[in-house]
Amino acid sequence: MAARPYWKGQIRLALVSIPVEIYSATRSGATIAFNQIHEPSGKRIKYEKVVPGIGPVDLDDIVKGFEYSKGEYVLLDEKEIEGVRLESKKTLELTQFVDSHDIDMIYFEKPYYVVPADELAEEAFIVLREALRRSRKVGLGQLAMRGREYVVSIKACGRGMVMETLRYADEVNKAASYFREIGDDEPDDELLDLATTLIDKKTGKFDASDFHDRYVDALKALIEQKKKGKTLNIESADEGGSDPRGGNVVDLMAALKKSIGPESKAKSSAKKPAGKATTKREVNLADKTPTKAPARKRA
């Protein structure tokens, strides 16, 4: 069965209009949802809408309300709400273009695939796609869909384009309120070199298929076993009450060197100037069995 477009309309750039169709680029089918079951009967539990002190109520007596103060509500019916819904316009006008790195990733919300609606729209579609790719820009505009207006971005993606809905500024918590307690100290140069070397060692190309939701996989396996009347023996590993906060700088240095491998020792020794004796601090930061420094001759 062919996928149904989420939205049909046109992208407008100045006097040029390009008929397009938009499809959802993601799906939530990978998650596992549970229902609450009455174990003695094996039937699914349903919920009644009740009012404290009154009991169950009819659905016809329920309206929506906004709590503007504790226990005080403004009541709105569906006709009033529908009256202020934005009409789903069939045009996405690109009003601004920005560098792709100017938009913080935290503002991106949901992606959609954008394809030309027909063969006649294909030429203009390709021109816009390649112009975005060559300029390394992202087009911005506002689009009304299903009663709500979204800020959206358009960028080239393979043979097509991707539209992403963006969060508004008031929907994003300011990072400063969370990061203000982090100090401004500069990291130790040797620690920074080791960490950078470790990152370079583990650098590769991103492939989404390399990652799996192990929790979902385990749940699926458990469900299959339960269907067959079996259970899984799951033992949680005990870490012995280790301190989750980690160790001190000396432990961090040793852990980084161990993570990188033997080649870090050669690099570390090559950086030391010739003839310099190993100090007490250097002994603590390096391996536990350092070579003893030669005794100095008396004058």
Secondary structure by P-SEA (a helix, b strand, c coil): ccccccbbbbbbcccbbbbbbbbbccccccbbbbbbbcccccbbbbbbbccccccccccccbbbbbcccccccccccaaaaaaacccccccccccccccccccccccccbbbbbbbccccaaaaaaaaaaaaaaacbbbbbcccccccccbbbbbbcccbbbbbbbbcccccccccccccccccccccaaaaaaaaaaaaaabbbbbcccccaaaaaaaaaaaaaaaaccccbbbbbbccccccccccaaaaaaaaaaaacaaaaaaaaaaccccccccaaaaaacccccccccccccc
